[in-house]
Amino acid sequence: MKVIGVIPARYKSSRFPGKPLCVICGKPMIVWVYQQVLKVKEFDSVYVATDDERIRKVCEQYSMKVIMTSDTHQTGSDRVGEVAANIDGDLFINIQGDEPVIQPEMIRQVISLFEDETVYFGTLKKEITDDDEIKSTSTVKVVTDAKEDAMYFSRSVIPSNLKDGKQARVFRHVGIYAYKKDFLLKFVNMPQTELELGEAVEPLRALVNGYRMRVKETEFDSIGVDEPKHIAMVEEVLRKEGMV
């Protein structure tokens, strides 16, 4: 398969405007993400997909492949879908543009899901035990069935573990999406659903329409930059790992 990596990046953000261009250890965040993604040798090409000229200029300054997309997309998946409609590829991987220390092995893990030819949509999950993270509405939780296909995603605590006795494990959704091209093009033509909008979790669009999403458990972790305060955490990791 021809595997394409796409990093959606938009300038507008209600919590952190201009986030892709925030400076981390002397470089814009989008550059750190791109450099991590390039370490995945399975990729035939890697692109940043944006609707903002400021981001495009920075990408070109650092010799990063960039594709300009529409400014009407509601989700990163829809932006990746526009890329998929216009370039050759069999498997498209959507990597979040706000995870500058993402582990390349995490991306390889989601690609490996497609060794099963029946898989057409995939992602990762990570067990969490910290009570604050479990309760946080910024943490998307996922539950899966016996085949490791997603049953539901929520910003609420699932499973609730309200009953006495044995406690069910809780998993955080790791926001890497992988799609076969034909499925992705179907997905972006589906209208957004009530559950997708209510949870602000785009895979629910597929689940509501009867499509399956395979979920692989990962032992790796990453740090998402959701707010300016997270920059210091990322810089600490970069220094600890000897990347600066």
Secondary structure, 3 states (H helix, E strand, C coil): CCEEEEEEECCCCCCCCCHHHCEECCEEHHHHHHHHHCCCCCCCEEEEEECCHHHHHHHHHCCCCEEECCCCCCCHHHHHHHHHHHCCCCEEEECCCCCCCCCHHHHHHHHHHHHCCCCCEEEEEEEECCHHHHHCCCCCEEEECCCCEEEEEECCCCCCCCCCCCCCCEEEEEEEEEEEHHHHHHHCCCCCCHHHHHHCCCHHHHHHCCCCCEEEECCCCCCCCCCCCHHHHHHHHHHHCCCC
